[in-house]
């Protein structure tokens, strides 16, 4: 009789272990999905701020139509992007054009002093910080998940349940270049 209880205990531990590992991978995978959706929320916030920024800038930069069109097109591309690589590519384009827009604003002292423009610029900077934090959280979630998938005994269970290693958000080569400041 004691042998039967020991056998039932061993079977219960094995079954519980299978459930624990499946739930762990599911929880980590859900955390990754949540992190990615937080990036989407911040990118959406940025795209919602762009039209207001453009309206405040239009009156001052009537002859800068190409940069205005570029920012508008980049915003549309970011909204239309469906998967992570497309979103990151559109996001990089948006950042580049916004940088050019703010650089052009330096040539317009009245615009630089405009309260609406300054507030929108501050909001965009805050949003950029939030996007960076969301990216970091996403990559941290990927790290936890990938460690569970690659290390034993998780590796065994990941293979059993068909959980695969996930990709980090990668920074474009253009963003890795050292910024040169000249006075």
Backbone torsions as a table, in degrees:
resi	resn	phi	psi	omega
1	UNK	NA	-40.3	179.1
2	UNK	-62.7	-38.3	178.9
3	UNK	-62.2	-37.8	178.7
4	UNK	-65.0	-41.9	179.1
5	UNK	-65.7	-39.0	178.1
6	UNK	-64.9	-43.8	178.6
7	UNK	-62.4	-44.9	177.9
8	UNK	-63.1	-38.0	177.6
9	UNK	-63.4	-42.9	179.1
10	UNK	-65.0	-44.2	178.5
11	UNK	-62.0	-41.8	179.4
12	UNK	-63.1	-42.4	178.9
13	UNK	-63.0	-41.9	179.7
14	UNK	-63.8	-45.5	-179.8
15	UNK	-63.6	-44.3	179.3
16	UNK	-62.6	-39.7	178.6
17	UNK	-60.9	-42.5	178.2
18	UNK	-61.5	-44.2	178.8
19	UNK	-65.2	-42.5	-178.7
20	UNK	-60.5	-46.7	-178.5
21	UNK	-69.7	-38.9	176.9
22	UNK	-61.9	-46.0	179.8
23	UNK	-64.4	-36.0	178.5
24	UNK	-63.1	-47.7	179.4
25	UNK	-64.8	-38.5	178.4
26	UNK	-64.8	-44.4	179.4
27	UNK	-62.6	-44.9	179.2
28	UNK	-65.5	-39.4	177.8
29	UNK	-64.9	-40.9	177.2
30	UNK	-64.8	-36.1	177.4
31	UNK	-63.5	-38.6	177.5
32	UNK	-64.1	-45.4	178.4
33	UNK	-60.6	-41.5	178.0
34	UNK	-63.8	-43.1	179.3
35	UNK	-61.4	-40.9	178.8
36	UNK	-65.7	-38.6	178.7
37	UNK	-68.2	-29.6	175.9
38	UNK	-67.3	-36.1	174.4
39	UNK	-62.1	-44.8	178.4
40	UNK	-58.6	-41.8	179.7
41	UNK	-59.9	-45.0	-177.9
42	UNK	-70.5	-36.9	176.7
43	UNK	-66.4	-37.4	176.9
44	UNK	-64.2	-42.3	178.1
45	UNK	-58.5	-43.4	179.7
46	UNK	-63.9	-45.6	-179.1
47	UNK	-64.8	-28.3	176.3
48	UNK	-72.4	-29.1	179.1
49	UNK	-77.8	-26.7	-174.1
50	UNK	-58.3	-47.5	-179.3
51	UNK	-58.9	-38.6	178.1
52	UNK	-65.2	-41.0	177.4
53	UNK	-62.0	-45.0	-178.1
54	UNK	-62.6	-40.6	179.1
55	UNK	-63.7	-39.7	-179.0
56	UNK	-71.4	-23.7	-176.9
57	UNK	-91.9	-28.4	-173.2
58	UNK	-52.0	-46.3	-176.9
59	UNK	-62.9	-31.0	-177.4
60	UNK	-85.6	-29.7	-172.2
61	UNK	-118.4	49.7	-176.9
62	UNK	-59.2	-34.7	-177.3
63	UNK	-88.1	3.3	178.7
64	UNK	-101.1	44.8	-174.2
65	UNK	-60.6	-35.7	-175.0
66	UNK	-65.0	-41.7	179.7
67	UNK	-69.8	-36.2	178.3
68	UNK	-63.4	-43.6	179.0
69	UNK	-66.0	-39.6	179.6
70	UNK	-61.8	-43.8	179.2
71	UNK	-64.1	-44.0	179.8
72	UNK	-62.5	-44.0	179.3
73	UNK	-65.0	-40.3	178.9
74	UNK	-64.8	-37.6	177.3
75	UNK	-62.5	-45.3	178.9
76	UNK	-61.0	-41.3	179.8
77	UNK	-64.5	-38.6	179.1
78	UNK	-66.6	-40.9	178.6
79	UNK	-65.8	-37.9	-176.3
80	UNK	-79.7	-16.7	-176.4
81	UNK	-62.4	134.3	-175.6
82	UNK	-104.1	-36.8	-176.7
83	UNK	-115.0	170.7	-174.5
84	UNK	-59.7	-47.3	179.4
85	UNK	-60.3	-39.9	179.2
86	UNK	-66.7	-39.0	178.6
87	UNK	-65.5	-41.8	-179.3
88	UNK	-67.0	-38.6	178.6
89	UNK	-65.0	-47.2	179.0
90	UNK	-64.2	-38.3	178.5
91	UNK	-62.4	-42.9	179.3
92	UNK	-62.8	-40.5	177.5
93	UNK	-64.1	-43.8	-179.9
94	UNK	-59.9	-45.4	180.0
95	UNK	-60.5	-41.8	179.7
96	UNK	-63.2	-45.1	-178.9
97	UNK	-70.7	-35.5	176.6
98	UNK	-65.5	-38.0	176.3
99	UNK	-60.4	-41.8	178.3
100	UNK	-66.0	-39.9	179.2
101	UNK	-61.4	-45.7	179.4
102	UNK	-68.0	-33.1	176.8
103	UNK	-66.2	-40.9	177.2
104	UNK	-64.4	-34.4	-179.3
105	UNK	-60.5	-25.6	178.1
106	UNK	-60.5	-25.5	-179.4
107	UNK	-81.1	-4.2	-176.1
108	UNK	-122.7	90.4	-176.4
109	UNK	-57.2	-37.2	179.5
110	UNK	-65.1	-38.1	179.1
111	UNK	-68.4	-43.3	179.6
112	UNK	-59.1	-28.8	-178.4
113	UNK	-93.0	-7.9	-177.9
114	UNK	-66.9	126.6	-175.5
115	UNK	-61.5	-41.1	179.8
116	UNK	-63.0	-44.4	179.9
117	UNK	-63.0	-44.6	179.7
118	UNK	-62.7	-40.9	178.5
119	UNK	-65.4	-43.7	178.5
120	UNK	-64.9	-38.8	178.3
121	UNK	-63.1	-41.8	178.1
122	UNK	-64.9	-42.3	178.9
123	UNK	-62.6	-41.3	178.5
124	UNK	-66.2	-39.0	177.8
125	UNK	-63.6	-41.8	177.2
126	UNK	-62.7	-41.7	179.1
127	UNK	-64.6	-39.4	177.7
128	UNK	-60.9	-40.0	176.9
129	UNK	-62.8	-40.4	179.3
130	UNK	-66.8	-39.1	177.5
131	UNK	-63.2	-44.3	179.4
132	UNK	-61.4	-42.2	178.5
133	UNK	-64.6	-42.9	179.9
134	UNK	-63.3	-38.8	176.7
135	UNK	-63.4	-43.1	179.3
136	UNK	-62.5	-43.9	179.8
137	UNK	-63.3	-40.1	177.7
138	UNK	-60.1	-49.7	-178.9
139	UNK	-65.6	-34.9	175.4
140	UNK	-64.0	-39.1	177.8
141	UNK	-66.1	-39.8	176.6
142	UNK	-62.0	-42.1	179.6
143	UNK	-59.3	-48.6	179.5
144	UNK	-60.2	-45.3	-179.8
145	UNK	-63.2	-50.9	-177.7
146	UNK	-62.7	-36.7	175.5
147	UNK	-61.0	-41.6	179.2
148	UNK	-66.2	-35.5	-178.9
149	UNK	-74.0	-33.2	-173.7
150	UNK	-92.2	-25.7	-175.5
151	UNK	-93.1	151.2	178.8
152	UNK	-80.6	146.2	-0.4
153	UNK	-85.0	-0.2	-179.6
154	UNK	-57.9	-33.7	-179.9
155	UNK	-58.3	-42.0	178.2
156	UNK	-61.4	-48.7	-177.4
157	UNK	-70.5	-35.2	177.6
158	UNK	-62.0	-43.4	177.2
159	UNK	-64.7	-39.4	179.5
160	UNK	-63.3	-41.6	-177.2
161	UNK	-95.7	3.8	177.9
162	UNK	63.5	38.3	171.8
163	UNK	-90.2	128.2	-175.6
164	UNK	-114.5	159.6	177.0
165	UNK	-60.4	141.2	179.8
166	UNK	-109.5	158.0	-176.5
167	UNK	-89.6	143.5	173.4
168	UNK	-77.5	161.9	168.6
169	UNK	-73.4	128.6	-178.7
170	UNK	-104.4	143.8	178.8
171	UNK	-89.5	133.3	179.8
172	UNK	-63.9	148.9	-179.5
173	UNK	-56.5	-36.6	-178.8
174	UNK	-62.6	-31.8	-179.2
175	UNK	-78.4	-16.3	-178.3
176	UNK	-85.4	-12.0	-177.6
177	UNK	-66.5	147.1	179.1
178	UNK	-72.1	131.6	178.3
179	UNK	-80.2	129.5	179.5
180	UNK	-100.0	122.8	179.1
181	UNK	-103.2	125.6	179.7
182	UNK	-123.1	140.6	177.1
183	UNK	-115.4	NA	NA
